[in-house]
Amino acid sequence: MSVFERIKGDGYEQVVFCSDDHTDLRAIIAIHSTALGPALGGTRFFPYNSEQDALVDVLRLARGMTYKAAAAGLDLGGGKAVIIGDPKRAKSEELLRSYGRFIETLGGRYITAEDVGTALGDMDTVKRETRWVTGCSHTYGGSGDPSPVTAYGVFHGMKACCLEVFGTPELEGRTVAVQGVGKVGYALCGHLTEAGAKVTIADVDVDNLARAVSDFGVATTDLAGIHALDADIFAPCAMGAVINDDTIIDLQCKIVAGCANNVLERDEHGDKLMGLGILYAPDFVINAGGLINVEDELRGYDRERAMTRVENIYKTLQTIFAASRERGVSTATAAVEHAQDRIRKISRIRMIRTAEFGPASIR
């Protein structure tokens, strides 16, 4: 399938390939939709095996951001960016500033933030070349690292899952297998252990493991088998496509709820989880806390307001679980339809206003 066929088939508005020989920058910015507002999504810095892998990832992530913003009730569209390379070796001030200049050329259609492989200081550097950055440090007028807020939202989402499955939102005594304890997974472990959950972790990075064990007293296990642990909750908090044909048959959990994006390798895996009696918290709903937090920067950041809105992830999941039960569809399907319904309704209102009053009246 050609790039144009792939973009057209899934309704993408724009894909930008960014290259700078002087800094060795190779990046892709994907804008899936601006129906609800400018596309906001983080920049992932990752050593992809191929440019094709990078393109597949950025397209999936951008579409997920459209649904994430819509389901969270935000006036934002969906976009994402990837920089191809090892962030520990290839990242530099000049590369990030060159990348920022590409973002600036989009005139606000895409707003970036941090993601896997990028951090707070990186966003500060990018902001030296473009206005269209969120999640910067307080020095640059931002709200700081959004990772802890993402974890906070996932924690509240897990409570909604426990209410649905066990009849109580309490996490005390629940067993949780956390796959990946980077910035978000680490913060999630803190919330879980404080709530009295029994946590087992796995990570490819031994330093991440050591920090979580030291700070929270969690148990560890082999990364290859953590998804198969007999636990109440399996929490994918690393890369996507964790639930696939090979892993789904090994699951012994009652709930899949984590921080990672694109947890399902394919849409039909949501149906398979439903068939196995495993509750799935759709990733773009439960991990929306970071997006909600950085979106608040666009209106003048108020932390109390942002955190209150993040806590509403609990209610959003309750709505999706109820729709799943009532309609006999998977939670993955119910979540997508929930997001698409809001996009249709708000887009229609905007088209009506534009037709009646003209663009100048709705600025």
C-alpha positions in Angstrom: 0.0 0.0 0.0 1.4 3.4 -1.0 1.7 6.3 1.5 -1.2 8.2 -0.2 -3.5 5.1 -0.2 -2.8 4.6 3.5 -3.5 8.3 4.3 -6.6 8.5 2.3 -8.0 5.2 3.6 -7.8 6.4 7.3 -8.8 10.0 6.7 -5.5 11.7 7.5 -5.3 15.4 6.6 -1.6 15.8 6.3 1.7 14.0 6.7 5.0 15.9 6.7 8.4 14.4 6.2 11.2 16.5 7.7 14.8 16.2 6.7 17.9 18.3 7.5 21.3 17.1 6.4 23.1 19.5 8.7 21.7 18.0 11.8 20.8 14.5 10.5 17.2 15.2 11.4 14.7 12.6 10.0 11.2 13.2 11.3 7.6 12.6 10.3 4.7 14.7 11.5 1.2 13.2 11.0 -2.0 15.2 11.4 -5.0 13.0 11.5 -7.8 15.5 12.2 -8.3 19.1 13.0 -12.1 18.8 13.1 -12.3 19.8 16.8 -9.2 22.0 16.9 -5.4 22.0 16.3 -3.8 18.6 16.4 -1.9 18.2 19.6 0.4 15.2 20.2 3.8 14.4 21.5 7.1 13.8 19.7 8.5 10.3 19.9 12.3 9.9 19.5 13.0 6.2 18.7 15.5 4.1 16.8 13.0 2.5 14.3 14.2 -0.4 12.3 13.0 1.2 9.1 11.3 4.4 7.8 8.3 2.2 7.1 8.0 1.2 10.7 8.3 4.9 11.7 5.5 5.8 9.3 3.2 3.0 10.6 3.8 4.1 14.2 3.2 7.8 13.7 0.0 7.2 11.7 -1.4 4.9 14.4 -0.4 7.3 17.1 -1.9 10.3 15.4 -5.3 8.6 14.9 -5.2 7.6 18.5 -4.7 11.2 19.5 -7.8 12.3 17.6 -9.9 9.8 19.6 -8.1 10.6 22.8 -8.9 14.4 22.6 -12.5 13.8 21.5 -13.2 11.2 24.2 -11.7 13.6 26.8 -14.0 16.4 25.7 -11.2 18.6 24.5 -11.3 21.1 21.6 -8.3 19.5 20.0 -7.5 17.3 17.0 -5.1 14.5 16.7 -1.5 14.5 15.6 1.8 13.0 16.4 5.4 13.2 15.4 8.4 10.8 15.4 12.1 11.5 15.1 14.0 8.5 13.8 17.1 7.8 15.8 18.5 6.7 19.1 17.8 9.6 21.5 20.8 8.7 23.7 23.1 9.2 20.7 21.4 11.3 18.0 19.7 14.0 20.1 21.3 17.4 20.0 20.3 21.0 20.5 20.7 21.8 16.8 18.6 18.8 15.8 15.7 19.7 18.1 15.8 23.4 17.0 15.8 22.3 13.4 12.7 20.1 14.2 11.1 23.1 15.9 11.4 25.2 12.7 9.5 22.5 10.8 6.7 22.7 13.4 6.6 26.4 13.1 6.0 26.2 9.3 2.7 24.4 10.0 1.3 27.6 11.5 -0.3 26.0 14.6 -2.0 23.1 12.9 0.2 20.8 14.9 1.2 21.4 18.6 3.8 19.1 20.1 4.7 17.9 23.5 7.0 15.2 25.0 6.7 11.5 24.4 8.9 8.4 24.5 12.5 9.5 24.0 11.9 13.2 24.6 11.8 15.1 27.9 10.9 18.4 29.5 14.2 20.0 28.5 13.8 18.9 24.9 10.5 20.8 24.7 12.2 23.9 26.1 14.7 23.6 23.3 12.1 23.1 20.6 10.2 26.1 21.9 13.1 28.4 21.1 12.1 27.9 17.5 8.3 27.7 17.6 5.4 28.8 19.7 3.5 25.5 19.1 4.9 23.5 22.1 3.3 22.4 25.3 4.6 20.5 28.3 7.5 22.9 28.7 9.2 23.8 32.0 7.7 26.5 34.3 10.6 28.8 33.1 9.1 28.7 29.6 5.5 29.1 30.8 4.6 25.4 30.8 3.2 23.0 33.3 6.2 20.8 33.5 6.5 17.1 32.8 3.0 15.7 32.1 4.1 12.1 32.8 3.0 12.1 36.5 -0.4 13.5 35.4 -0.8 10.7 32.9 -0.1 8.2 35.6 -2.6 9.9 37.9 -5.3 9.5 35.2 -4.5 5.9 34.7 -4.7 5.3 38.4 -8.2 6.7 38.5 -9.1 4.7 35.4 -8.1 1.6 37.1 -10.5 2.4 39.9 -13.3 2.5 37.4 -12.2 -0.8 36.0 -12.2 -2.4 39.5 -15.7 -1.0 40.2 -16.9 -2.6 36.9 -15.2 -6.0 37.6 -15.1 -6.4 41.3 -17.9 -4.1 42.5 -15.6 -1.7 44.3 -13.2 0.9 43.1 -10.6 0.1 45.9 -7.2 -1.1 44.8 -6.0 -2.3 48.2 -5.0 -5.9 47.9 -5.3 -6.0 44.1 -2.5 -7.5 42.2 -1.1 -5.5 39.3 1.5 -6.4 36.7 3.2 -3.3 35.3 5.0 -3.7 32.0 7.4 -0.8 31.7 8.4 1.6 34.6 9.7 4.6 32.7 8.4 8.0 33.6 4.7 7.2 33.5 4.9 3.6 34.7 7.2 4.6 37.6 4.7 7.3 38.8 1.8 4.8 38.4 3.7 2.3 40.7 3.8 5.1 43.3 0.0 5.6 43.2 -0.7 1.8 43.3 1.6 1.0 46.2 0.3 3.9 48.2 -3.2 2.6 47.6 -2.2 -0.8 49.0 -1.9 -2.8 45.7 0.6 -5.6 45.3 2.7 -4.6 42.3 5.1 -6.7 40.1 7.1 -4.9 37.4 9.2 -5.7 34.4 11.4 -3.4 32.2 14.2 -3.7 29.7 16.1 -1.0 31.6 17.7 -2.3 34.7 18.1 1.2 36.1 14.3 1.8 35.8 13.8 -1.5 37.7 16.2 -0.7 40.4 14.7 2.7 41.0 11.1 1.4 41.3 12.2 -1.5 43.6 14.1 0.9 45.8 11.4 3.5 46.0 8.3 1.4 46.2 9.3 -2.1 47.3 7.7 -3.8 44.2 8.5 -7.3 43.0 10.1 -7.9 39.6 9.7 -10.6 36.9 10.9 -11.4 33.5 9.8 -8.9 30.8 8.9 -11.6 28.3 6.3 -13.2 30.7 4.8 -10.3 32.7 1.7 -10.2 30.5 1.0 -13.9 31.5 1.1 -13.3 35.3 -1.9 -14.3 37.3 -2.9 -10.8 38.3 -6.0 -8.8 38.7 -4.7 -6.1 36.3 -2.2 -6.2 33.5 -0.9 -2.6 32.9 1.1 -2.1 29.7 3.1 1.0 30.2 5.8 0.8 27.4 5.4 0.5 23.7 2.3 -0.5 21.8 0.8 -3.7 20.2 1.3 -5.6 23.4 -2.0 -7.4 23.0 -1.6 -9.5 19.9 -2.1 -13.0 18.6 0.9 -14.3 20.5 0.2 -12.7 23.9 -3.6 -12.7 24.2 -3.8 -16.5 24.7 -1.4 -16.2 27.7 -3.4 -13.6 29.6 -4.6 -14.6 33.1 -5.7 -11.1 34.2 -9.2 -9.8 34.7 -8.4 -6.3 33.5 -6.0 -4.7 30.9 -5.5 -1.1 31.8 -2.2 0.8 31.3 -0.4 3.9 30.1 0.8 2.7 26.7 -0.7 3.9 23.4 -2.1 1.5 20.8 -2.1 -1.4 23.2 -4.1 -3.6 20.7 -2.1 -4.7 17.7 -5.4 -4.8 15.7 -8.9 -3.6 16.4 -10.3 -7.2 16.6 -8.1 -7.9 19.6 -10.6 -5.8 21.6 -13.3 -8.3 20.6 -11.1 -11.2 21.6 -10.5 -9.7 25.0 -14.3 -9.3 25.4 -14.7 -13.0 24.5 -12.2 -14.0 27.1 -14.1 -12.1 29.8 -11.2 -9.6 30.2 -12.2 -5.9 30.7 -10.1 -3.6 28.5 -9.8 0.1 29.4 -9.3 1.7 25.9 -5.8 3.2 26.0 -6.7 6.5 24.4 -9.3 7.1 27.2 -7.4 5.9 30.3 -4.1 7.5 29.4 -5.5 10.9 28.4 -4.3 12.7 31.6 -1.1 14.1 30.1 -3.0 15.5 27.1 -5.6 17.0 29.4 -2.9 18.6 31.4 -0.9 20.2 28.5 -4.2 21.3 26.9 -4.8 23.4 30.0 -1.7 25.3 29.2 -3.4 26.7 26.1 -5.9 28.5 28.3 -3.5 29.6 31.0 -2.4 26.8 33.2 -4.4 26.1 36.4 -3.1 22.9 38.1 -6.2 22.3 40.3 -8.5 22.7 37.3 -6.4 20.3 35.2 -6.2 17.6 37.9 -10.0 17.8 38.4 -10.5 17.3 34.7 -8.1 14.3 34.7 -10.1 12.7 37.5 -13.1 12.7 35.1 -11.4 9.8 33.2 -13.1 7.7 35.8 -16.6 8.8 34.7 -15.7 8.6 31.0 -14.7 5.0 31.4 -17.9 4.3 33.3 -19.9 5.7 30.3 -17.9 3.5 27.9 -18.3 0.4 30.0 -22.1 1.0 30.2 -22.3 1.5 26.4 -20.4 -1.8 25.9 -22.8 -3.7 28.2 -25.9 -2.2 26.7 -25.0 -2.7 23.1 -23.1 -5.9 23.4 -19.9 -4.5 21.8 -16.3 -4.5 23.1 -15.1 -1.6 25.1 -12.7 -0.8 22.3 -15.5 -0.4 19.9 -17.6 1.6 22.4 -14.8 4.0 23.0 -14.1 4.7 19.3 -17.8 5.2 18.7 -18.0 7.5 21.7 -15.2 9.7 20.3 -16.5 9.6 16.7 -20.0 10.7 17.9 -18.5 13.8 19.6 -16.5 14.6 16.5 -19.6 14.4 14.3 -21.7 16.5 16.5 -19.2 19.3 17.2 -18.0 19.3 13.5 -21.6 19.8 12.4 -22.1 22.7 14.8 -19.0 24.4 13.5 -20.1 23.9 9.9 -23.4 25.5 10.6 -21.8 28.5 12.3 -19.4 28.9 9.4 -22.2 28.8 6.9 -24.4 31.2 8.8 -21.9 33.8 10.0 -18.7 33.3 8.0 -15.2 32.5 9.3 -14.6 36.0 10.7 -17.4 35.6 13.2 -16.0 32.5 14.9 -12.4 33.3 15.4 
